[in-house]
């Protein structure tokens, strides 16, 4: 009998549970609101019910390999503790692995969501033809994951691949982490909006960006991307800045790690067409390794499904 795994993406907004077979075919998926305001016990109860529902639905056709869970935050891998998560306040030092395992009567494989997404891209996404993988997820912030020799690289305390907090501009704008000039401060959706606000505040914004700002109660990166693709000068400049920041960081990663594949995912990566040229120019200029032997720098092919594929892969 073929095996399948249950992959879970436990986010601050939605819970997604999927059944995926060994060949990487997604055979079932459920998505429900997290409702984190109801408390962690309620979330875990509903999540466990959906895991059991999906597992039982396919038990007659497949053998269950296990259940993998991707979750945002810092995880104590040995103990199965969610040490902290900015998306799940009040869950500090919560033994999430034990709590789910007790409810579903099955072992749980826990992983940080960005690491799970990296594993998903390596297994069935843009990185499947490479040996190693560096994954950057561009969203509200910038996260990352490293796959070395087919395995997730956790580092000493599980904090490896905080790629959004490498410094690209030493005297740059403040980042929420307390540093200045982080990649996240420029290449995230939040960074895009901050760049637009700086142009507006300095009186240097284009007419198109001014009109967009006047129409919206709050600017967002998607609107700025649309302006960039329409040729608005300020918006084009902003996304070129995103590309330069990414290029500086990726060139450094290539010089340090000499990896063959880099994948960019997350919602902000959908603006690829607006920042890619500037990114490649910067990488070529700053990495002598890349200039002599170009590496694959690719957009995610799994999109927001990468994490759920990676979670399932944990069980296999």
Phi, psi and omega in degrees: 000135177293153179261156170221160177234153172262123177252136183236133172246104183261098181255172180289340182252316183229152170251128177236134181232129183224152170254126183228132182274176186297337179274359179089016178273124177279115186257345182198147176205140177232140176227128178225157177295145179290319184051052183297341180291345178277355178100157188291327180296319178296317179299313182294323177300311182291321177298315181297322178298319180289323176301312180296322181298312181293316181298317181290330181294332184247006184295332181280340182257335184224161171262130184285121178279327181157184184232123178248141183231123172259133184216139180288140176128186180265127185241134169275100189296323183294316184268344183078025182266137166275103185294313174195154177212122179296336181273349182227071181298141181090001180259014185299134178054038181266127180280078186291326180297313181294321183295318178288317182301319179297323184282327184255356178055047181206150177298145179241133176254115188257145178203150171302143187295323179291322175296319178297319179296320177300316179296321178298317179294325179290324183283307189229007185247213185295338183264008189290341181264003180257169178276313181235167185212135168246120184246130174243129177252120184256111179218224174303322172239196175233120177246184180194169176206147178239132173246114181241124182054038176081001182237149176294133177265113184266336186079189187294314184241017179085014183253014180296155174069035168281068191291335179291347184246022165281148183274124176254333177227101186305328179253027186280189184293153180296147176248156180297342181282348182106345177275175174239142174079021179293154174305319181301327183290348182238326189256357178273170174300322177296320178296322178299314180295320179297321178297319179294317180296324178295319177295318180295315181295328182274358181072024183250008183283149176291165179296323180296318179291322177298317180296317180297318179296324180289330182281334186253145174289333178210124179297150173224161186294329180297319179294321180292324176298315180300319177296319180299316181290340176271358176095010178298123188301315181295319181291322174300316179299319181298313182286335171295325175295322175300313181297319180296316180297316178296319181297319177299313182294312184294323176301319177296318179297320178295315181296326181278314191259338181052042181274161184266340186222133176233130183235135178249123179231192184090162184300323182291341177290347176296344177272020182316313184298337182272336185241347190298315183300315179295323179296311181296322177299317182291318179299314181298324182284327190256347179243109179293334176294312181297320182299329181266335183212081185306136178261161179282120174240110194232154171278144178304137175265345180266343180059224183283004175268354185301318183296323183286327174293316179297321179298318177296321181298327177305320182289325178289000000 
